[in-house]
Structures are given as C-alpha cells and as structure tokens.
Amino acid sequence: MVRSATKTAVKHATDAIAAGDPEIAREEVRKAIKALDSAGSKGIFHANNVARRKSRLVLKYNAAVASIQSSAGDTDSKKSSAKSKESSD
C-alpha cells in the first residue's frame, strides 16, 4: 500500500510539473517527498533509491520553474527594449 501510494504521489507531482503551474507543482512535490521519506524510513525503498528519486523530482521542478521565470523575463525585456527604441526616436 505504501509503495503504490508513493508512486502515485510522485506521478501526481510529475504531472503537476508538466502542467506548468508552479504553486500546485510545489505542493505536489512536497507531498511526494514526504511520501518518499516515509517509504524510505519503513524500508519499502532503499535509502539511495529514495534520494535518487527525490533529487530527480526536484531537478524537474527547478527546471520547470526556471523556464517559466525566464519566459516571463524575456517578455519583460522585449517590452522594455521596445520602449527604449521608441524613446530614442
């Protein structure tokens, strides 16, 4: 029961990351990490397996958040460069 619940939590977190909403993804990743820690402490998964899964999940989350922030930053920089071109004319 713990094994399948943990796998489901990780899948929900991965799906939330893919959906692109960082707030929902953050909560799902937090739940998945908690489930992984619980399964590791009960001996369901080996400690190194838990660490690897957590690391990969957090890397996916951080990459998704960074891409969202960079795309928002690109939009802002394009607007500011357009304004500076208008003011220089």
Secondary structure, 3 states (H helix, E strand, C coil): CHHHHHHHHHHHHHHHHHHCCHHHHHHHHHHHHHHHHHHHHCCCCCHHHHHHHHHHHHHHHHHHHHHHHHHHHHHHHHHHHHHHHHHHC
